[in-house]
Amino acid sequence: MMDTVWSERATCAYKSNGTVYVGTLNGLYAVDKERKKIYLGDSNKLFKTRIAAIEGSADGAVWIATSGGGMIEYRDGKVIRNITTKDGLPAIFAGHLHFNR
């Protein structure tokens, strides 16, 4: 028997505090402990674009790299920061995330 969290095409996934964040071609989803799927694009348009990477930082934030929306710092259900070309990002198409730990 296979235990599946996500059955559709995903581009990346990251688990933080019991929530699995799933990046897709259509945006970002959260799957809670009860396996309820929540489309985060419904509450914030930044999460409606393709998600390229998801990673957590040492301070507990979840960072999301998007294809068109830059990089997003997300914590406690809120967007803390959206980094774009206006902030020095070379392009709004972020493909990878890496944190030194």
C-alpha positions as a Python dict, from the first residue, in 0.01 Angstrom:
ca = {
    (1, 'M'): (0, 0, 0),
    (2, 'M'): (131, 344, -92),
    (3, 'D'): (65, 648, 125),
    (4, 'T'): (26, 945, -113),
    (5, 'V'): (13, 1311, -10),
    (6, 'W'): (-22, 1448, -366),
    (7, 'S'): (-148, 1269, -675),
    (8, 'E'): (-114, 1541, -940),
    (9, 'R'): (196, 1680, -1112),
    (10, 'A'): (417, 1865, -867),
    (11, 'T'): (730, 2070, -929),
    (12, 'C'): (856, 2060, -568),
    (13, 'A'): (749, 1997, -209),
    (14, 'Y'): (859, 2096, 139),
    (15, 'K'): (732, 1994, 484),
    (16, 'S'): (724, 2241, 773),
    (17, 'N'): (549, 2201, 1109),
    (18, 'G'): (320, 1926, 983),
    (19, 'T'): (216, 2111, 667),
    (20, 'V'): (334, 1991, 327),
    (21, 'Y'): (375, 2273, 76),
    (22, 'V'): (338, 2149, -281),
    (23, 'G'): (451, 2358, -575),
    (24, 'T'): (277, 2297, -906),
    (25, 'L'): (260, 2447, -1253),
    (26, 'N'): (-55, 2629, -1138),
    (27, 'G'): (66, 2760, -804),
    (28, 'L'): (115, 2667, -441),
    (29, 'Y'): (-88, 2428, -229),
    (30, 'A'): (-70, 2342, 139),
    (31, 'V'): (-171, 1999, 267),
    (32, 'D'): (-246, 2008, 638),
    (33, 'K'): (-218, 1728, 896),
    (34, 'E'): (-568, 1607, 810),
    (35, 'R'): (-465, 1597, 439),
    (36, 'K'): (-691, 1884, 345),
    (37, 'K'): (-564, 2054, 28),
    (38, 'I'): (-563, 2433, 39),
    (39, 'Y'): (-486, 2633, -275),
    (40, 'L'): (-291, 2932, -147),
    (41, 'G'): (-350, 3114, -477),
    (42, 'D'): (-708, 3176, -363),
    (43, 'S'): (-584, 3398, -81),
    (44, 'N'): (-281, 3556, -250),
    (45, 'K'): (-224, 3609, -622),
    (46, 'L'): (154, 3562, -576),
    (47, 'F'): (87, 3191, -531),
    (48, 'K'): (-99, 3153, -861),
    (49, 'T'): (217, 3125, -1071),
    (50, 'R'): (438, 2821, -1132),
    (51, 'I'): (637, 2727, -824),
    (52, 'A'): (997, 2633, -899),
    (53, 'A'): (1138, 2560, -551),
    (54, 'I'): (1045, 2565, -183),
    (55, 'E'): (1290, 2568, 107),
    (56, 'G'): (1290, 2656, 475),
    (57, 'S'): (1530, 2890, 649),
    (58, 'A'): (1677, 2846, 998),
    (59, 'D'): (1440, 3110, 1139),
    (60, 'G'): (1133, 2905, 1040),
    (61, 'A'): (1030, 3094, 728),
    (62, 'V'): (926, 2907, 415),
    (63, 'W'): (1081, 3052, 99),
    (64, 'I'): (915, 3003, -238),
    (65, 'A'): (1085, 3058, -574),
    (66, 'T'): (836, 3132, -851),
    (67, 'S'): (843, 3152, -1227),
    (68, 'G'): (720, 3507, -1265),
    (69, 'G'): (662, 3636, -913),
    (70, 'G'): (1016, 3646, -776),
    (71, 'M'): (1096, 3498, -434),
    (72, 'I'): (851, 3495, -147),
    (73, 'E'): (912, 3470, 226),
    (74, 'Y'): (610, 3306, 392),
    (75, 'R'): (551, 3259, 764),
    (76, 'D'): (248, 3181, 981),
    (77, 'G'): (10, 3198, 686),
    (78, 'K'): (132, 3539, 569),
    (79, 'V'): (358, 3675, 298),
    (80, 'I'): (636, 3855, 482),
    (81, 'R'): (834, 3966, 181),
    (82, 'N'): (820, 3943, -198),
    (83, 'I'): (1162, 3995, -356),
    (84, 'T'): (1157, 4102, -720),
    (85, 'T'): (1381, 4284, -967),
    (86, 'K'): (1297, 4608, -780),
    (87, 'D'): (1483, 4460, -482),
    (88, 'G'): (1786, 4349, -686),
    (89, 'L'): (1678, 4004, -803),
    (90, 'P'): (1826, 3962, -1154),
    (91, 'A'): (1495, 3828, -1292),
    (92, 'I'): (1146, 3753, -1161),
    (93, 'F'): (1193, 3393, -1268),
    (94, 'A'): (1360, 3233, -965),
    (95, 'G'): (1450, 2870, -1023),
    (96, 'H'): (1643, 2758, -715),
    (97, 'L'): (1683, 2829, -345),
    (98, 'H'): (1982, 2746, -126),
    (99, 'F'): (2048, 2833, 237),
    (100, 'N'): (2377, 2788, 421),
    (101, 'R'): (2308, 2611, 748),
}
